[in-house]
Amino acid sequence: MEHFLICGNPSCRFVLDLQEARKPLRRSVLLLNECPECGSQWSATCPFCEEPLSVIWRGHHAVCAHCHRQFHRPAAA
């Protein structure tokens, strides 16, 4: 099951943490079909290393747990 989704727009990279809901959500029941910031489609893979998206936090910034590159935007819960 996916725990994070990232906006596919390279200038946005909005991260959505699906674990922050009261109970984890499956992507198939996600009410947001597109990024609320820019309207682009979601991705479940890192845009840099193409691994399944796994996120670690550095302050309020999401970082790929595989390649350690920082996504551009602060993450949203």
C-alpha positions in Angstrom: 0.0 0.0 0.0 1.2 3.5 -0.9 1.9 5.8 2.0 3.0 8.9 0.1 2.0 10.5 -3.2 3.9 13.3 -4.9 2.7 15.8 -7.5 4.1 15.0 -11.0 4.7 18.7 -11.8 8.5 19.4 -11.4 7.8 23.0 -10.3 5.4 21.9 -7.6 6.4 18.5 -6.1 3.6 18.7 -3.4 3.8 15.7 -1.1 0.7 14.1 0.4 1.2 11.8 3.4 -1.6 9.3 3.4 -0.7 8.0 6.8 -1.7 11.3 8.5 -5.4 10.5 8.0 -7.3 8.9 10.9 -6.9 5.6 9.1 -4.6 5.1 6.2 -6.3 5.7 2.8 -5.8 3.7 -0.3 -5.1 5.6 -3.5 -8.3 4.1 -5.0 -10.5 5.9 -2.4 -8.5 9.1 -2.3 -10.8 12.1 -2.7 -8.1 14.3 -4.3 -7.7 13.0 -7.9 -5.1 15.7 -8.6 -2.7 18.0 -6.7 -4.6 20.7 -4.9 -1.8 23.2 -5.5 -1.4 22.9 -9.3 -3.9 20.3 -10.6 -1.3 17.9 -11.9 -1.5 14.1 -11.5 -0.1 12.2 -8.5 2.8 9.8 -8.7 3.9 7.1 -6.2 7.5 7.0 -7.3 10.4 9.3 -6.6 10.9 11.8 -9.5 14.7 11.5 -9.2 15.5 7.8 -8.6 12.2 6.2 -9.8 12.0 4.1 -6.7 8.6 3.7 -4.9 8.1 6.9 -3.0 9.4 6.6 0.6 9.8 9.8 2.5 11.9 10.9 5.5 11.5 14.3 7.1 14.0 17.1 7.6 12.1 19.7 9.5 9.1 20.5 7.3 10.7 19.2 4.1 10.2 15.8 2.5 13.3 14.0 1.3 13.5 10.7 -0.7 14.5 7.9 1.7 16.3 6.2 -1.2 18.3 8.9 -3.0 18.1 11.6 -0.2 17.1 14.4 -2.6 14.8 17.0 -1.2 11.5 17.7 -2.9 10.9 21.4 -3.6 7.8 22.1 -1.6 7.0 21.6 2.2 5.0 18.5 2.7 1.3 18.5 3.6 -0.4 16.2 6.0 
